[in-house]
Amino acid sequence: MGYLDGARVLDLFAGSGALGLEALSRGASHTTFVEKNFKVSQVLRQNILECGVSEDSYRILKRDVRTVSPPGHEERYDLIFMDPPYEKGWLEPVLREVARYDWLRADGRIIVDHSKRDVIPDGMGWCVDERRVYGDVAIAWVTLREGENAHGQ
């Protein structure tokens, strides 16, 4: 059994949906895509249709990541993808929201695609477990600190 088998995935800054769709193709049971740009969300919807994803396996939220209402207590994710616009200051605010609203399950991970020039410091509620640089791009694996949200509670 792989890590993604049956996983619930949150794809923030979903764009074309490549990350969330890949997770579904590798065994995730559900992906919530968050994309605020209307035209891009139309491309996302088309990509989902072309991949033949069943309607009960995904949800698209057409809104700014910063205004995603906290999911209900049952809405926690095993894996969260973040691929924000590079060097725009999105990393820490979004990680704060993820920690604040406890969107990640205790053993879940956040995978952040970002510019190598952006730094993700360990913050209130999260820690960077690993970071790898590939040219101008960096990938960080982040976990939430147990029992501590973005307010240190």
C-alpha positions as CSV (number, residue, x, y, z in Angstrom):
1,M,0.0,0.0,0.0
2,G,1.4,3.4,-1.0
3,Y,1.3,6.7,0.9
4,L,-1.4,8.0,-1.4
5,D,-3.8,5.0,-1.2
6,G,-7.1,6.5,0.0
7,A,-5.5,9.8,0.8
8,R,-7.4,13.1,1.0
9,V,-5.5,15.8,-0.8
10,L,-5.7,19.6,-0.8
11,D,-4.1,21.3,-3.9
12,L,-3.6,25.0,-3.1
13,F,-2.9,27.3,-6.1
14,A,-4.1,24.4,-8.2
15,G,-3.6,25.9,-11.7
16,S,-4.0,23.1,-14.2
17,G,-4.5,20.6,-11.4
18,A,-1.4,18.6,-12.3
19,L,-0.4,17.8,-8.7
20,G,-3.9,16.9,-7.5
21,L,-4.7,14.9,-10.6
22,E,-1.4,13.0,-10.2
23,A,-2.3,12.2,-6.6
24,L,-5.7,10.8,-7.7
25,S,-4.0,8.7,-10.4
26,R,-1.7,7.3,-7.7
27,G,-4.5,6.2,-5.4
28,A,-5.8,9.3,-3.5
29,S,-9.5,9.0,-2.8
30,H,-10.3,12.7,-3.1
31,T,-8.7,16.0,-4.0
32,T,-9.9,19.5,-3.2
33,F,-8.5,22.0,-5.8
34,V,-8.3,25.7,-4.9
35,E,-7.9,28.1,-7.8
36,K,-9.1,31.7,-7.8
37,N,-8.6,32.6,-11.5
38,F,-11.8,31.8,-13.4
39,K,-10.1,31.1,-16.8
40,V,-7.5,28.8,-15.1
41,S,-10.2,27.0,-13.2
42,Q,-12.0,26.3,-16.5
43,V,-8.8,24.7,-17.8
44,L,-8.6,22.8,-14.5
45,R,-12.2,21.5,-14.9
46,Q,-11.4,20.5,-18.5
47,N,-8.3,18.6,-17.4
48,I,-10.3,16.8,-14.7
49,L,-12.9,15.8,-17.3
50,E,-10.3,14.6,-19.8
51,C,-8.7,12.4,-17.1
52,G,-12.1,10.8,-16.4
53,V,-12.1,11.6,-12.7
54,S,-15.4,10.7,-11.0
55,E,-17.4,13.6,-9.6
56,D,-17.2,12.3,-6.1
57,S,-13.4,12.2,-6.2
58,Y,-12.9,16.0,-6.4
59,R,-14.1,19.4,-5.5
60,I,-13.0,22.8,-7.0
61,L,-13.1,25.9,-4.8
62,K,-12.9,29.0,-7.0
63,R,-11.5,31.4,-4.5
64,D,-8.3,33.0,-3.2
65,V,-6.3,30.6,-1.0
66,R,-6.4,33.2,1.8
67,T,-10.2,33.1,1.9
68,V,-10.7,29.4,1.9
69,S,-13.1,28.8,4.8
70,P,-11.8,26.3,7.2
71,P,-13.0,22.8,6.4
72,G,-15.3,21.1,8.9
73,H,-13.7,18.9,11.5
74,E,-14.0,15.9,9.1
75,E,-12.2,17.8,6.4
76,R,-8.5,17.2,7.2
77,Y,-6.0,16.2,4.6
78,D,-3.2,13.6,4.4
79,L,-1.3,15.7,1.8
80,I,-1.4,19.4,0.9
81,F,0.3,20.7,-2.2
82,M,1.3,24.4,-2.3
83,D,2.6,25.9,-5.5
84,P,2.1,29.6,-5.0
85,P,3.4,32.3,-7.4
86,Y,7.1,32.6,-6.8
87,E,8.6,35.4,-4.6
88,K,5.3,37.0,-3.8
89,G,5.3,36.5,0.0
90,W,2.6,33.7,0.0
91,L,4.5,31.0,1.8
92,E,4.3,32.0,5.5
93,P,0.7,33.4,5.4
94,V,-0.6,30.3,3.8
95,L,1.3,28.0,6.1
96,R,-0.1,30.0,9.0
97,E,-3.6,29.4,7.7
98,V,-3.0,25.6,7.3
99,A,-1.7,25.4,10.9
100,R,-4.4,27.7,12.3
101,Y,-7.3,25.8,10.9
102,D,-5.6,22.4,11.4
103,W,-6.1,21.3,7.8
104,L,-3.5,18.6,8.0
105,R,-3.9,15.2,9.7
106,A,-1.3,14.4,12.4
107,D,0.8,12.2,10.1
108,G,0.2,14.4,7.0
109,R,2.7,16.4,5.0
110,I,2.7,19.6,3.0
111,I,4.8,19.7,-0.1
112,V,5.7,23.2,-1.2
113,D,7.0,24.1,-4.7
114,H,8.7,27.5,-4.5
115,S,11.6,29.7,-5.8
116,K,14.9,28.8,-4.3
117,R,15.2,32.4,-3.3
118,D,12.1,32.1,-1.0
119,V,12.9,30.8,2.4
120,I,10.5,28.9,4.6
121,P,11.6,29.4,8.1
122,D,10.3,27.0,10.8
123,G,7.3,28.9,12.1
124,M,4.7,28.8,14.7
125,G,2.9,25.5,14.1
126,W,5.1,24.0,11.4
127,C,8.6,22.9,10.6
128,V,10.5,22.3,7.4
129,D,11.7,18.6,7.4
130,E,13.6,18.7,4.1
131,R,14.3,21.1,1.3
132,R,15.9,20.3,-2.1
133,V,16.9,22.7,-4.8
134,Y,16.6,21.9,-8.5
135,G,18.0,24.9,-10.5
136,D,15.8,27.9,-9.6
137,V,13.1,25.8,-8.0
138,A,13.0,24.3,-4.5
139,I,10.7,21.7,-3.0
140,A,10.1,21.7,0.7
141,W,8.5,19.0,2.8
142,V,6.7,20.5,5.8
143,T,4.9,19.0,8.8
144,L,2.8,20.6,11.5
145,R,4.1,20.6,15.0
146,E,1.9,18.4,17.1
147,G,-0.5,20.2,19.4
148,E,0.6,23.7,18.2
149,N,-1.4,25.9,15.8
150,A,-0.2,29.1,14.2
151,H,-1.0,31.0,17.5
152,G,1.3,28.7,19.5
153,Q,-1.7,27.0,21.2
